[in-house]
C-alpha cells in the first residue's frame, strides 16, 4: 500500500459522505429529528432549533463502508485486529451517542440518556477493548513525549485505557457546540495521527482508518459549516472522541493525545474549572463553558471562534507531530 491508496481512501470517504447528505437531510427533516437547543445556551443559538441532527451516523457509515471497500489492500483473509478494534470502538460509542440523540429528538427529552447510563455503557466497551488487548499480548508501557523514557504500567494500563476512551469521547463531545467546530478540529487531530501512523510507525491499518475519518469529516463539513444544514449529534462526537483515543492507544502514543487533542483538553478543563469555581466560591471564571461559548458571549462571531479554534488545533497538531518526529 502507498500514499495513493491513502488518498483514494480519503477521497472515497469524502465523496460518499457528500453524496449521502442531500438524501439524508430531507429524511431527517421528515422524521422531525431536529436539534433541541438548550435554554441556558447562548441566545443566538435558538435560531438553530430544528436543524437536523444525528448527521454523525453518515460519518460512521462512510468510514465503515470505505474501510470494507479497501480490505483487499490490507488483508488476504478479512479484517485485521487493529481495524476491527477501531471500528468496534467507533461504532460502539456511536451506538451510545445514537441512543442519546434518539431520546432527545424522538422522545423530546433534552438531556437524553442519564450520565450514569452513558458512563456505564462507555466503561463497558472500554473494558471489552482492554480484555481483548491483554489477551493478544498488547504492550502496557507508555512513552513519555520528548524523551526516551518509557514506563510499564502493567495492570494499571487498564485504568489509563478506560480514562482515554471515556475521557476522549466526552471531551470531543463537549467541543461539538458550533457550526464546523468539531468537524474541523477533529480532522486536524486525526490528520496529525495519520502522519505519525504512516511516516513513523508504518501502521497501514491505523493510517487508513484515520484518513477515512478525515475524508468523511471533510464531507460532513460541506453541510456543517456555518450556517449548518445538519448537526453531528452525540452519535458522531462520542464515537470520534473514542476513536481518536483508540488510535493513540494502538500507535503507543497515549500521552501525545493530550498535545494533539489540545483543543479538546482545553474545552474539558474549562468545564471542570467553571464547575469547581462556582461550587467553591459562587463565582464563574468564564462567561459560559465550554470555552467556545465564553468567546461567543464576549462578542466574537461564530465563524471567528471556529476559525480561532481550528488554528489552535492546527498548532497543537504541529507541536505533537514535531515532538514525535524530532525527538522520537
N, C-alpha and C positions, 0 to 999 in steps of 0.2 A: 504494500500500500504506500502511496506517496501523497504529496501535497495536493495534487489534482483531485484525488479521491476525497480528501477532506473538504476541498472547495465544492465538490459535487454534492457531498452530504449536506453542507450548509445551504447550498442553492436549492436542493430538493425540499428541505425542511421549510425554507423561506417561501418558495413558490406554493407549496402545499398549504401553508397557513394563509397566505394571501388569497388563494383561490377559494378556501373554505368559508371565510368570514362573510362574504356577500350573501351566502346562503344561510349561515348560522345566525347572523344578527337579526334578520327579519323573523327567523324561527323563535329566537329568544324573546323578541317583542311580542310575538303571537302568544307565547306561553306566559307573558307578563312577568318574565324573570328580570325585573328591573331592580336596580340598586336602591335600597333604603338608606337615606343619608341621616347620620346621627344628628340629633338636635344640638348636642353640645359641641359639634364640629364648627369650623368657620362658616359664617352665614352665607358666604359667597358660594359654598358648595351645594346649597339647597336646590339651585337650578339644575344640578346634575341628577336629581332624584328621578328614577325611572329609566336611567340609562342601562341597557342590558348588561348583565354581569355573567359570571361563570365562563368568561372567554378563555380562562386558563385550560378548560377542557380541550380546546382545539390545539393549544400549545403542546399539551401532553400527547394528544393524538398524533400530531405531526412528528414529534420526536420519536415516538414508538414506531410508527409506520416507516419512517426513514431508516431507523436502525435495523428493522427487519428487512427492508429492501436491500440494504448493503451487507447483509450477513455473509454472502459468498466471498466478500473481500477479506473477511477476518477468519472464518472458521470453515472447516470441512464438514463438521458434524454439529451444527446448531450453535446456540448462544454460548459465549464464554462466561466464566464466573463473574468477571468484573462488570460486563454489560448487564448480566442478569441482576446483580445486586443493585446497580444504578437504576435500572428500570423498576425493580421491586420497590426500592425506596421512593423514587419519584411518583410512581402510581399509587403506592400505599398511602403516602401522605396526601396525594391528590384526592384519594377517596375520602379521607378525613375532611379535607377542605370542601369537597363536593357536598358532603352531608351538612356541613356548617352552612354553606351557601344555600342549599336547598331549603333548610329550615328557615333561613332568613327570608328568602324570596317567596317560597311557596306556602310556608306556614305563617308568614308575616310576623316572625319572632326576630326582632332586630339583632339580638345577641347570638342567635344561632345555637350551636352546641354549648353546653356549660364548659367552663375552663377545666373542670375536673374530668369531664368526658373526653375532651380533646387531649389532655395530658396523658390520660391512661392509654388511649389509642396510640399516641405518639411514642410513648415509652414501650408499648408492646411491640411495635415494629422495630424500634431500635434494639430491643432485647433479642429479637429473632436474628437481626443482622449480626449482632455481636456473637451469638452462638455459632452462626454459620462461619464467621471469620475464624473463630477459635478452633472449630473442628478442622478447618483447612490449614491450620498452622500459620495464621497471619502474624506478622511481626508486631509486637506490642511496645516497641520502643518509639520514642518521638525525637525528632531532630530539633535542636534549638537554632532558629534562624540566625544567620550571620556568624555562626560559629561552627566548629567541627564536632561539637558535643552532641551526644545522644543519651537519652535516659530511658531505660527499660522500665515501664510501669507495671509490667506483669498483669495481675488480676485487676489492678486499678485502671487499666486501659479501658475496661468496660464502662467505668464512670465517665471517662473522657468522651467515649463514643456516644453515650447517652446525652451528655451535655451538648455535644456538637450537633447531633441530629435534631434534638428537641429545641435547643437554643437557636440553631441556624434557621430552622423553619419558622420560628416565632419572630426572630429578628428581621427576616426578609418580609414576613407578613406585616410588621409594623411600618416598613418602608413603603408599602403599597397604599399611598394616600393621595397622589396627584397624578394627573394625566401624563403617562410616559415615564414617570419617575422610576418605577421598579423595572420596567422593561429595559430601560437604558442602563441603569446601574448594574442590573444582573447580567446583561450582555457583556459589559465591560469586565466584570468579575470572572465570568465563565471564559472570556477571551484570554485573560491572564493565565488561567489554569490550562487552557488549550495550548498556549505557547509552551508552558512548562512541561506539559504531558508529552508533547511531540518533540520538542528540541532537547530536553534534558533527560527524560526517563524513557522515551521511546514507547510509551504506553499507548498503543494504537487504539485499543478499545476505549480508554478514557478520553483520548483526544477526539475520537469520532463522536462520542456522546456529547462532549462539550460543544463542538461545532454544530451539531444537530440542534442543541438547545439555543445556541446563538442565532442560527437561521430562523428557527421558529419564533424567537423573541423579536427579531427584526421584522418578521412578517406580521406579528401581532402589533408591533409599534406603528405600522401603517394605519391601523384603525384605533390605536390607543393614544396617539399623540394628540395634544390639545388642539381643538376640543374633542375629547374622546367619544368615539361611537360605541365602544364596548369596554367594560372593565374586566380585569383578570379574575377578581374574586379570590377567596381563600383557596379555591381549587388550584389556582396557579401559584400563589405566593407561598403557601405552606410546602407544596411539592418542590418548588425551585430552591427554597431555603435548605430543605433536607438534601436535595440532590447535590448542591454545591458543597455541602458539608461532606457528603459521601465521596465526592470527587477528591477533596483534600485528604480524606482518610486513605483512599486507595493509592494516592500518589505519595503517601507518607509525608505530607506537608501540612499536618494538623495545625500547628501553631501559625503557619503562614496565612491561614484563613483569616486570622484576626487582622492582618495587614491588608490583604487583597479585598476582604469584605469590610473595610474600614467604615464605609458609609452605614452599613447595616449595624455595626457595633455602636457608632455614634447615635444612631436613631434609638437603639435599645437603651443606651446609657441615659439619654435624655428623659426617657420614660421613668427609669429607675430613680434618677436624681429628682425628678418632679414629684414622684410619689413620696419618697423619703423626706424631702424638704417640707412638703405640705403636712405630712403626719407629725414631723418633729417640731416645726416652727409655725405651721399655719400659713406659710408663705410659699409662693411658687417662684421657681428660678426662671422658668420660661413662660412666655405668654400662653403657650399651649404646647403640649407634646403629643406625638413625636416631633422631633426637631424641625421637620419641614413646615409644620403648621406655625411654629414660632416665627419663622421668617415671613410667612404669609400675613400674619397679624401685624408684622412690622411695616407692612405696606408693599412688600415685594409682589410682583405679578407672579402668577403660577408658572409661567414659562421661565422667568428669571430664577425662581427657586429650583426648578427642574434642571435648568442649564448649569447652575452652580453645583448642584449635587452630582450631575454627570461628570463635571470637571473634577470634583473632589474624588469621585470613584475612579476616574482615569489616573489621577495622581497616586492614589493608593495602589492601584494595579501596577503601575510602573515601578513604584517603590518595592512592591512584593516581588515582582519578576527580577528586578535588579539585585535584591538581596539574595535571591537564589542563584542567579546566573553568575554574578560577580564573586560571591563568597562561597556558594555551594552548600 
